[in-house]
Amino acid sequence: MRRAAGVMSFAKIKRPALVALGIDTLAIFLAALDVWLVIPEKAQPYSIYLSGAACLGLAFRRKLPFLAVIVTVPGFLAGWSQLAAMIALGFLATRKQMHWQTWTGFALVFTCRFVQWPLADFVELSWREHVLDGIYGVIVAGMPVAIGLLIGARTEVSQKLAELAASRDRERRFHADAVRAEERARLAREMHDVVSHQITLIAMQAGALQAQTSDARSLETAQVIRKLSTKTLEELRSLVSVLRSGSEEDGPRPGINELDRLIRGSDVPVHLTVERIPDLLPSQISAAAYRTVQECLTNVHKHAPGATATIRIQGEHGSLKVEIRNERARTTGSALPSGGHGLTGLAERARLLGGSFETADTEDGGFRVRARYPLDR
């Protein structure tokens, strides 16, 4: 499997070189075919050699385009390699655009088409023939230059459009970041002004109850309320700091190693099973598993009071699986406020981590939650 991937990677790297080689071979073939089709039977040997050298000069038109044009000039002037000179000039114009080498090449190719060899035959031409040769010279030399300039302009426009698209993407990201920063600041203010204030009042009332009561059970309840309120207030303040700073971190991240303390303070009967957990568990995965158990225990306490929750956390096949199921409610409790966003948030967290999240009712009237988080991200 690894060898096949290496072959595919090698082929991908060599593909541009193979395409370039194919194009160069085709250009040389067409130039040689042009010479072979028009060369007369009694042509001078030197004209054949110069034409052949002009065709072979196309082989290095990519690295030395101006030199390739110069090599084709003798074959065009004293031979029959017109197409080779046009191909070399067109590539030079594509590479150099409005550079002086482009216009020098244009002048050389024009001269080769305008001047006839031998020079004695050129002198004997009439003025009409000179005018026609001049027109054809402009066409023969101008067409490759025009095509090369057009290709270069198109490439430049494509680059500008790509830069413009990248600039728009950056502006869009900057705008989105600004909007998120403003929203985070607003949430931080709301959490600090409303939620933090209410939790502080709960902690103060629990402290007052703890100081005034003499009943052991009430004292224990007040201590638990005060302890939970204080911990929640600390986490809330940490989250507010994260929101204000705009950090990418999610704030405090309790993990699986804190599940025992979570279960002890949940006031829900729990059967916990943990199997094959990796020693180095990513903090995001550990925090996601903790939050999943935390939300499910909260839902059991609110919607199925008195029911027993069974929690199973298992690591296998490169993933961490969390399953929580509870029985039907055994007692009737007072209705607690619920926004219905807890399970939705857990599903979003699992999706962001590349995992899955499922919920379903059980046959005995209970509820089941299954979450899977990949460990090889």
Helices and strands as residue ranges (DSSP letters): H 2-38, H 45-56, G 57-60, H 65-77, H 82-96, H 100-114, H 119-123, H 127-190, I 191-195, H 196-212, H 216-245, G 256-258, H 259-264, E 270-275, H 283-303, E 309-316, E 319-326, H 342-352, E 356-361, E 367-374
